[in-house]
Amino acid sequence: MKLAILTQPISTNYGGILQAYVLQAFLRDLGHDVVILNFKEKKLNLYDKSVIFFKRFILRYFFGRKNIDFSFESKYEAIKPSLFKETFDFIDKYFTNLSSPINNRRDLMRIVGHHFDGYIVGSDQVWRPIYSPDIKAFYIDFEHSDAVKRVAYAASFGVDKWEYSFWLTCKVRSLVKKFDCISVRESSGVEICRKRLKVDATQVLDPTMLWSEIKYVREFGLKKSEVNGNFIAAYILDLDDRKSCLIREVANHLALGVTNLYKNGYQALQESFSNPSPVCWLETIYNASFVVTDSFHGCVFAILFKKQFVVLGNSRRGTARFVSLLEQFDLLDRFVDDESFMRNVLMKNIDYDRVHLLLEEKRIQSIGFLKESLA
């Protein structure tokens, strides 16, 4: 079967890159011909730029944030290829099945035509309006043939609240009823589908968890480091003073140094920091003795690689994702927000024999869903 995967733009997000890669590889191993639709990130229009300028004006002149740079966006875009060179090299090497770029609806219609037997929507936050470039496309509104297979695999709303307008809700509710099979990544997504979209959904694993640790080691040639894991891997997407304090708490308690795996655009620009490739990112987590993260996929790979870890709350990006993931493996106590609770967690090691028994059960169920939905 010739399939098209609809996922968020393949850009600089490690989790987004890896979940797309694993899903297409897994489908290929099942014997399908797979293409990833290459949606590009939405470019800022004049309104967006005005809002950003206004926010930075307020921060600089009313809150004393003298380091705020009004020309940041243009500077960042200019050096982004060098900041993420290794990531873009990874995409060029491994993603040989990307469609031509999709910047608008015209590009999308030109690519899809009548070329596919089915569409797989997912994973990651494809059903969250603020993240998907054209949200109705992720409900396959462009396809009118009833003979084409429509499947949602581990689609995510990101949060447990409803972010759609009344009119958008009406539109996608009619579109989602045309799907042959629907699965979501979070338990809250099952409830959202039932309550808001009036359809049933199955909870499945994120695509990255369809592969075992051994599969990642073999696929990307991950190597054990000579330093034997004597460091903490910190993968923090939204660093602030509270998170910095919590990282120091972990480092002091474990008497280990910290390896930072990511700096956002502003930090990277200020410090001339070049973010690692996805392979280097994986290898660092693979070699660490402890992981501190506010990222969903940072948490996923800590579990896959059997690392002791803590997850720091990241409400801006949606905490429902973390709660749902950790609950599946009885690890909700690893989700921390303050130093006192952190100390209690650091005293208790994760029983990975039990966790990976649960993981294998859920992996079998998720693989079964994928196979049956495409039969």
KARA-V286455 format. One record per residue. N is the residue number from 1. RES is the residue in one letter. SS is DSSP state (h for helix, s for strand, l for the rest). Layout:
N & RES & SS
N & RES & SS
//
This chain:
1 & M & l
2 & K & s
3 & L & s
4 & A & s
5 & I & s
6 & L & s
7 & T & l
8 & Q & l
9 & P & l
10 & I & l
11 & S & l
12 & T & l
13 & N & l
14 & Y & h
15 & G & h
16 & G & h
17 & I & h
18 & L & h
19 & Q & h
20 & A & h
21 & Y & h
22 & V & h
23 & L & h
24 & Q & h
25 & A & h
26 & F & h
27 & L & h
28 & R & h
29 & D & h
30 & L & l
31 & G & l
32 & H & l
33 & D & s
34 & V & s
35 & V & s
36 & I & s
37 & L & l
38 & N & l
39 & F & s
40 & K & l
41 & E & l
42 & K & l
43 & K & l
44 & L & l
45 & N & l
46 & L & h
47 & Y & h
48 & D & h
49 & K & h
50 & S & h
51 & V & h
52 & I & h
53 & F & h
54 & F & h
55 & K & h
56 & R & h
57 & F & h
58 & I & h
59 & L & h
60 & R & h
61 & Y & h
62 & F & l
63 & F & l
64 & G & l
65 & R & l
66 & K & l
67 & N & l
68 & I & l
69 & D & l
70 & F & l
71 & S & l
72 & F & h
73 & E & h
74 & S & h
75 & K & h
76 & Y & h
77 & E & h
78 & A & h
79 & I & h
80 & K & h
81 & P & h
82 & S & h
83 & L & h
84 & F & l
85 & K & h
86 & E & h
87 & T & h
88 & F & h
89 & D & h
90 & F & h
91 & I & h
92 & D & h
93 & K & h
94 & Y & h
95 & F & l
96 & T & l
97 & N & l
98 & L & s
99 & S & l
100 & S & l
101 & P & l
102 & I & s
103 & N & l
104 & N & l
105 & R & h
106 & R & h
107 & D & h
108 & L & h
109 & M & h
110 & R & h
111 & I & h
112 & V & h
113 & G & l
114 & H & l
115 & H & l
116 & F & l
117 & D & l
118 & G & s
119 & Y & s
120 & I & s
121 & V & s
122 & G & l
123 & S & l
124 & D & s
125 & Q & l
126 & V & l
127 & W & l
128 & R & l
129 & P & l
130 & I & l
131 & Y & l
132 & S & l
133 & P & l
134 & D & l
135 & I & h
136 & K & h
137 & A & h
138 & F & h
139 & Y & h
140 & I & l
141 & D & l
142 & F & l
143 & E & l
144 & H & l
145 & S & l
146 & D & l
147 & A & l
148 & V & l
149 & K & s
150 & R & s
151 & V & s
152 & A & s
153 & Y & s
154 & A & s
155 & A & s
156 & S & l
157 & F & l
158 & G & l
159 & V & l
160 & D & l
161 & K & l
162 & W & l
163 & E & l
164 & Y & l
165 & S & l
166 & F & h
167 & W & h
168 & L & h
169 & T & h
170 & C & h
171 & K & h
172 & V & h
173 & R & h
174 & S & h
175 & L & h
176 & V & h
177 & K & l
178 & K & l
179 & F & l
180 & D & l
181 & C & s
182 & I & s
183 & S & s
184 & V & s
185 & R & l
186 & E & l
187 & S & h
188 & S & h
189 & G & h
190 & V & h
191 & E & h
192 & I & h
193 & C & h
194 & R & h
195 & K & h
196 & R & h
197 & L & h
198 & K & l
199 & V & l
200 & D & l
201 & A & l
202 & T & s
203 & Q & s
204 & V & l
205 & L & l
206 & D & l
207 & P & h
208 & T & h
209 & M & h
210 & L & h
211 & W & l
212 & S & l
213 & E & h
214 & I & h
215 & K & h
216 & Y & h
217 & V & h
218 & R & h
219 & E & h
220 & F & h
221 & G & l
222 & L & l
223 & K & l
224 & K & l
225 & S & l
226 & E & l
227 & V & l
228 & N & l
229 & G & l
230 & N & l
231 & F & s
232 & I & s
233 & A & s
234 & A & s
235 & Y & s
236 & I & l
237 & L & l
238 & D & l
239 & L & l
240 & D & l
241 & D & h
242 & R & h
243 & K & h
244 & S & h
245 & C & h
246 & L & h
247 & I & h
248 & R & h
249 & E & h
250 & V & h
251 & A & h
252 & N & h
253 & H & h
254 & L & h
255 & A & l
256 & L & l
257 & G & s
258 & V & s
259 & T & s
260 & N & s
261 & L & l
262 & Y & l
263 & K & l
264 & N & l
265 & G & h
266 & Y & h
267 & Q & h
268 & A & h
269 & L & h
270 & Q & h
271 & E & h
272 & S & l
273 & F & l
274 & S & l
275 & N & l
276 & P & l
277 & S & l
278 & P & h
279 & V & h
280 & C & h
281 & W & h
282 & L & h
283 & E & h
284 & T & h
285 & I & h
286 & Y & h
287 & N & h
288 & A & l
289 & S & l
290 & F & s
291 & V & s
292 & V & s
293 & T & s
294 & D & l
295 & S & l
296 & F & h
297 & H & h
298 & G & h
299 & C & h
300 & V & h
301 & F & h
302 & A & h
303 & I & h
304 & L & h
305 & F & l
306 & K & l
307 & K & l
308 & Q & s
309 & F & s
310 & V & s
311 & V & s
312 & L & s
313 & G & l
314 & N & l
315 & S & h
316 & R & h
317 & R & h
318 & G & l
319 & T & l
320 & A & h
321 & R & h
322 & F & h
323 & V & h
324 & S & h
325 & L & h
326 & L & h
327 & E & h
328 & Q & h
329 & F & l
330 & D & l
331 & L & l
332 & L & h
333 & D & h
334 & R & h
335 & F & s
336 & V & s
337 & D & l
338 & D & l
339 & E & h
340 & S & h
341 & F & h
342 & M & h
343 & R & h
344 & N & h
345 & V & h
346 & L & h
347 & M & l
348 & K & l
349 & N & l
350 & I & l
351 & D & l
352 & Y & h
353 & D & h
354 & R & h
355 & V & h
356 & H & h
357 & L & h
358 & L & h
359 & L & h
360 & E & h
361 & E & h
362 & K & h
363 & R & h
364 & I & h
365 & Q & h
366 & S & h
367 & I & h
368 & G & h
369 & F & h
370 & L & h
371 & K & h
372 & E & h
373 & S & h
374 & L & l
375 & A & l
//
